């Protein structure tokens, strides 16, 4: 029993360690900073992917549309309609139907889709430009 009292007396001098008052705030701040960095990384990677895809897809789809338009013969119908406008007015239904039948619909749809992707990417950049520029200006350092 004596030893027990000695230990109680000895350890009663020590107060339990108290965490600093700012510890909780620093932990919350670190968690928020990590979430922001993760969100910033995801935005940068998705933006980069969309830029690369739109830069490749738009010119390719334009070339495909031009090739399909040239091979479909729609330019011949349009030039015939414009060269003899009187004949076009009398036969406008047949000319219009021939032009619509020869339109390269697949090429138009693919080009419009790639153009929409390019506009979406530009809009994403303009909406998030502060975050993206801040990321690029800090040298892609994630420890800021």
TAVEN-V164144 format. One record per residue. N is the residue number from 1. OMEGA is omega in whole degrees, -180 to 180 (none if undefined). Layout:
# TAVEN-V164144
N:OMEGA ; N:OMEGA
This chain:
# TAVEN-V164144
1:-179 ; 2:179 ; 3:180 ; 4:178 ; 5:178 ; 6:179 ; 7:178 ; 8:-180 ; 9:-179 ; 10:-177 ; 11:177 ; 12:178 ; 13:-177 ; 14:175 ; 15:-180 ; 16:-178 ; 17:178 ; 18:176 ; 19:-179 ; 20:-177 ; 21:-177 ; 22:-175 ; 23:-180 ; 24:179 ; 25:179 ; 26:178 ; 27:179 ; 28:178 ; 29:179 ; 30:178 ; 31:178 ; 32:179 ; 33:178 ; 34:177 ; 35:179 ; 36:178 ; 37:178 ; 38:178 ; 39:179 ; 40:177 ; 41:180 ; 42:179 ; 43:-180 ; 44:-179 ; 45:179 ; 46:177 ; 47:179 ; 48:178 ; 49:-180 ; 50:178 ; 51:-179 ; 52:-180 ; 53:-178 ; 54:178 ; 55:178 ; 56:-172 ; 57:-175 ; 58:178 ; 59:179 ; 60:180 ; 61:176 ; 62:178 ; 63:178 ; 64:179 ; 65:179 ; 66:179 ; 67:179 ; 68:179 ; 69:179 ; 70:-178 ; 71:-179 ; 72:179 ; 73:-180 ; 74:180 ; 75:178 ; 76:178 ; 77:180 ; 78:179 ; 79:178 ; 80:-180 ; 81:-179 ; 82:-179 ; 83:179 ; 84:-174 ; 85:178 ; 86:177 ; 87:178 ; 88:-180 ; 89:179 ; 90:-178 ; 91:-173 ; 92:-179 ; 93:180 ; 94:178 ; 95:-178 ; 96:179 ; 97:179 ; 98:178 ; 99:180 ; 100:180 ; 101:-176 ; 102:179 ; 103:177 ; 104:-174 ; 105:-179 ; 106:179 ; 107:179 ; 108:-179 ; 109:180 ; 110:179 ; 111:178 ; 112:178 ; 113:179 ; 114:177 ; 115:177 ; 116:177 ; 117:178 ; 118:179 ; 119:177 ; 120:179 ; 121:177 ; 122:179 ; 123:177 ; 124:179 ; 125:-178 ; 126:179 ; 127:-176 ; 128:-173 ; 129:179 ; 130:-180 ; 131:-180 ; 132:180 ; 133:177 ; 134:179 ; 135:-178 ; 136:-180 ; 137:180 ; 138:175 ; 139:179 ; 140:178 ; 141:-176 ; 142:-177 ; 143:179 ; 144:none
